[in-house]
C-alpha cells in the first residue's frame, strides 16, 4: 500500500515521513495478506495450513505426506457423511471426489443386503478409488456389502466413409463391475 499518497503535499517532501509511510504501507499490506490467509482457513475448499484442524474436528488422522486436494476431499466426504446414512448421502460423498452429482447413483439391493455405487459417463480411469472406498466404508452401515459399477461414456467412432459421406455409429461399452 502506498500510504504517502494519502498525506498532504508538504509530508511527501519529507524523506523521513516518506520512509515511515513506506514501511507502514508494507506492514499494512502484509496484515491484509495475513487476514486473507486466515479467512481462507475457515473453508475446507481453501484451507492449507488449517487443514490439520479440519481433520482433527472430523476425527481423521492427519497425513501431511498426502496431497492437499486429497486431504480436502477426505474432510468434505466426512462432513457430508454426518447423520443418517442414506443412498443420497453415499452418492454425495462419492460425488465429492470430483464427479457431477448426476454422475453418481446408489442402487440399493435390500434383499441381498448390499448396494452398488454406479459412476456413469466415465471417459478415463477413476483416480482415488481407494480413498472413495475408504470414505464409503466409514459411513455405510456395517452389515451391508457394496461395490462400484463403472459405466463408460458412449464412444463415438467413424465407422464408414463412402462417396464423401461419413457415417457415425455410437457404441456403448457395457458397465464394468469391481469387487
Secondary structure, DSSP 4 states (H G I P E B T S, - for coil): --GGGGS-HHHHT-HHHHHHHHHHHHHHHHHHHHHHHHHHTTSTTT-STTHHHHHHHTT----TTS-HHHHHHHHHHHHHT-SS--HHHHHHHHHTTT--GGGEEEEEEGGGTEEEEEEEEE-SPPSSHHHHHHHHHHHS-TT-EEEEEEEEPPEEEEEEEETTEEEEEEE-PPPEE--
